[in-house]
Amino acid sequence: MFGENDFSRLELSLPAARRNYRYFRGLLKSSTKLLVLVKANAYGHGAVEFASLMQAEGADYLAVALPVEGIELRKAGVSLPILVLTAGTDFFPEIIEYKLEPGIPNLYTLRALYDELEARDITGFPIHIKLDTGMHRLGFVPEELPELMEFLKTHRRVRVSSIYSHLAAAEDPSQDEFTMGQFDLFEKGAAQLTGALGYRPMWHILNSAGIERFPRFQHDMVRLGIGIYGISALPSVHLSPVASLKVKVLQVKTLDQGTIGYGRHGHVAPEGTRIATIPVGYADGINRHLGCGAASFAVNGHRAPTIGNICMDMCMLDVSGIPCEAGDTVTVFGDDPTVSELAGILGTIPYEILTSVPRRIERIIIRK
């Protein structure tokens, strides 16, 4: 329910998150650990809110992109182990202070961390070694492993918690030959490193699509990203959307003539047009290409197309023939329309739409 003064909100459905979590958990062996990605403000869902949900649900690990994201979670009381995927080299004091675990993609980063640990006389600090098996963004390539192994054998202030890599196209059956090559490279590299260490770190390579399509490669842990938020790689699987962007109508007016919005791109029909103005615009993640009728949002059980250009903080809907008054609720995305539908209109992926919802939109947890 909206409060009296609420204009817009992103509702996070706890039951939906639980259903998605249990679906993916059911694809795994009981011994396989499950890491949930909460980077980029939990894919736009609200990092603190969603990390707390996943901690309560029983996730084993969390992952963020940047140190500042992990620090935010620690300050909010999240106690799960947190892997920082893009640790860099500038925030090692904070990473150590807040008990974060950096991903290490190269010797430059590893040596910089080691210098910080040595200055603080810390031993056994947890790190995660990233292998480049074909994404070609970050990570050790096979030719670099001998030097890495020699460093790890002679420098004991770090302890490798896991060895991991990232799949480039696990969701695409036409790329399966490439994906299988990634699995092969990963297993060979992880085995080499493990043999040199003298102990066995966790291995993990599967993302959400990989969990669904290649569960035999789940190894010790998997990384659940977009799947937990309700997007499946399988056309036959319908997960529950966790996030629903809902707003209240600010004003409804009937126009007999004229134009609507910036650039005068919205045109009043000869018989008149009834428009509803809602308080979200491109500053709220409503892409301008959704304007001028390209998309429609749900109003009292009916679809109302956008009319005119999307503004920074508002947009207008054509509610001609639809029962609608100021204060009524509009669903921008959720069950209807879905974020995948909007992504299809824009020629993009659901990730982009979800992560575009800014922090000024309040996140509200729906528990039932």
N, C-alpha and C positions, 0 to 999 in steps of 0.2 A: 504494500500500500504506500502511496505517496504521502509524505507529510504535507501540512497545509502550505508550506512555503517552498516545496521542492518543485523545480522546473524540469530537471533531467537527471537521469541516474542510469548506471550500468548495474543491472541486477545479476548477481552470481548465484546460481542455483546449486546449493549443497547436494541435494539429491541427484542432480545431473552429473556433478563431478564424481560422486560416489559410484554411480552406474558406469561411467567411463573408466574410472580407476579399476573397478572390479572386472570389467571386460578385459582390459589389458593384463591385469594380474592373473586372470584365468587362462591366458595364453602361455604363461610361464611356469617353469618348474618351481616348486616351493622353495628351493634353495637359491633361486636367482633373485638378486637384489634389484630394486626398482628405484631409479633416480628420476625425479621430476624437474623439468626445466621451468624456472620462474624468471628467466631473463626478460629484459624489455618490459618491465613492470608486469611480469607474468603474462606475456603476450597481450598486454593491454588490460588484463583482468584485475590488476591490483596486486602487487608483489607480496606485500605483508599479509593481506587478506588470504590470498591463495596459498602462500607458503604455510600459513597457520592451518588451513584446511588439510593440506597434504601431510603435514606433521601429525595431525590428529588421526588421519586416515591410515597411517602406517607406512608412509614412504620411507625408504632407507637413506636417501641422499637427495639433496637439491643441487641445482646448478644455476649459476648466473653468468652473464657475459663479463661484467666489469667488477672490480673490487668495491666500488661505491655501492653497487647493488647488494653485495653480500653484507657490507657494513650496515646498511639500512635494515636488513633482516635481523642481524644480531642485536641491534639497538631495540628492535621490536620484540625481542625475546625468543626468536626462533633458534632452536638448539641443535637441529639436525646438522650433520656434516654438509658443508657447502663447497662445491667445486667451482672455482673461478676459471672460466674457459679462456678468457683473454686477460691474463693477469698483468701483462706488461712488466716493466721494471721499476716504475716510479712509486709504487704503493706497497712495497714489501714490509715496511714497518707496520702499516695498518693491517695488512694481511696476517702478519704474525700476531699482532695485538688482538684481533678479533677472531682468531682461530679459524681462518679460511684456508682452503687447500688449493694452491695454484696449479693450473695446467701449464706444463712446460713444453714448448714447441721447438726449442733450439738450445744449443749450448750457451749462447750469449745470455739468455734469460736464466738458465740454470746457474751459471757462474755468478751472475749478479745476485741471485737469491743466496747462493752459498756464502758470498762475502758478508751479507747481512746476518746470516745465521752465525757465522764465525765471530763477528763483532759482538754478538749477544750471547755467545757460548751456548747455542742451542743445538741439540742433537736429535736425530730421529724425526725431523719435521716432515709431515706428509706432503707428497707431491704426486702429480699425475702426468705421465709421459704421453704426449700425443704423437702418433705416427701418421704421416701423410701417405695414404694408400690410393690417392687419385683425385681428391677434392682440390688439391694444390692451392690451399690457402695457407695453413699453418701446419707444422709438424715435421718430424724427422723423416727424411727419405732413407731408403735402405743403405745407401752408401755412407751415411752419417752414424750408423749404429755402432760400429766398432769403437769410434772415439767416445761416444756416449757411454758404452759399456765400461770402457776403461776408466772414465771419470767416476761412474757410480761405484765401481769396485774399490776405488781408492779414496773416496770422499763419503764419509759415513754420517755426516750431519743431516742428510736427507734420507727418507725412506719412501720408496715408491708404493703408493697406495693402489694405483691402478695404471694400466696401459690401455690406451683407447685410440680410436680413429673415428672418422665420420663418413657416412655413406653419401655419395653425390646424387644418386638417382634411384633410391630403393623403391620409390612409389611407381616407377615406370617399367612395366614388363618388357618393353622393347630394349631396355638397357640392362637386362639381367646378366648378360655375359660380362659386361663391365663390372657389375656389382659382385658377381662371383669372383672376379679377379681381385677385387678389393678385399674380400674375405680371405683369399689365399695369401695376399701380401700381409694382411694384418696378422694372421695366425703365425706365419713364418717369423715376422718381426717380433711379435710378442713372445714367441717361444725362445728366440735368440736372447732377448733381454732377460727373460725369466731365468734362463740357464746361467747367465752371467751374474745375476743378483744373488743366487743361492737361497731365495725364498720366492713364494709365488704371490705377486700382486693380483688384484682383480683384473679381468679383461672385459672390455665392453666396446661394442661397435654399433649395435642396433639402435636406430631411432624409431619413431612411432611407426612409420611405414615398414621398417625392417622387422619390428615385433610382429606385425600382422602377416607379413609375407615370407619371412625367413626365420621362424622361431628356432630352428635347429642351430642357429648361430648366436644364441642368447648368451653363451658363456657364463660369466659370473654376475653380470649386471647389465641392465638395459637402460636407455635414456628415453623417457617418455616426454615428448614436447607437445606438438599440436594435437595429438590424439586425446590427451586428457581434457582439452578444451572443447572437444566435440567434433573433430574433423578426422574422418577415416580415409585410408588409402584404398579401401576396397569399396567398389560401387554398391555391393550387396549389403554392406554394413551401415546402419544408420545410428550413429552415436547421438548423444543428447547434447545440444548446445548449452554450454554453461552460462554464457553471457547473453543478456538481452538488453539492448539499449532502448530505453523508454523515456518519453518526454510528454509534457502536458501542453496542450494547445494554448497559445497565448491569446489569440484573437481570431474570430471568424467574421468575414464580411462578404457581402454580395456586390459584385460589380456589374454594371450594365455596359460599360465601354472602357476603353483604355488599355494600358499595358501594365505588366507586373514585374517588379524587380529591376536590378541593375542591368543596364544595356537595353532595357525594354524588350527582353526576349520572351517574356510571358504575355500571351495575347488572350484577351477576354473573348469568349465565344459570342456569336450574334445573339443568342438567347440568354446571355448572362453567364457569369461564372462565380461560383462560391469558393472562396479560398480560406484556408486555415494556415496561420503562421505558427511555426514551432521553433523552440529556442536552441537549435543546433545548426551549425554550419561547417564550413571547411576547417575552422579552428578546432572543431570537435571530431574531426575525422570523416566528415561527410564530403567526400570528394566532389569537386565541382562538376565532374563529368556525370554525376548522378542527377543533375538538374535538367530542366527543360523536358520533363517527361521520361527521361531515360530509366528512372527507377520509380517504384511506388512503395509506400509504407502502409502499415495496417492501422486502420481507424475504425473502431467499433465493429470489427468483423468484416470490413470492406477494405479493398486496396485503393489508396488515393495516390495518383501520380504527382510527382513534383511538377511545379509550374514556375517558369522563370529560372534565373540563375540561382545557384546556391550562394548565399551571403557568408560572411565570416562567422557570424554568430546565430544566424537564423536561416530558415528556408520556408518556402510556401508550398502547400499542397492544394490540388484541385479536389474539393470535397463536394462538388455539385452532385446532388442526388444522394448524398451520404448523410445520415444523421450525425451531426457533429457540433459541439459547442465548446466555448472556451472552458478549459479545465479538463477536457477529455484526454485520455491517454492514447498516445501514438507509439507503436512499436516500429522502430527503425530497422532493427534486425533482432533475431532470436529464433523462435520456432517458425515465424512467418512475418516477413521474409527471412530467409536464412542468410548468414554471412556469405555462404558459398554462392547464393544467387547474386548478391551485390558484387562479389568478386568476379563472377562471370560477365556481368555487365561491363565492368571496368577492364576486363582482360588481364586480371591480376590473380593473386592467391589470397585466401582468407587471412593468412598471417598479416598482410599489409593493412587490411581493414581493421583487424583487432588491435594491432599495435598502434594505430593512428588515433585511438580514443585517448584524449589527454587526461592528465590527473585532475583537471578542473571538473570533470564529470565524476560525481561521487559514486563509489563502489558500495553496493549494499548486498549483504549476504542473505539469501532467501533460504531458510532452514527447512521448510516443508514444501 
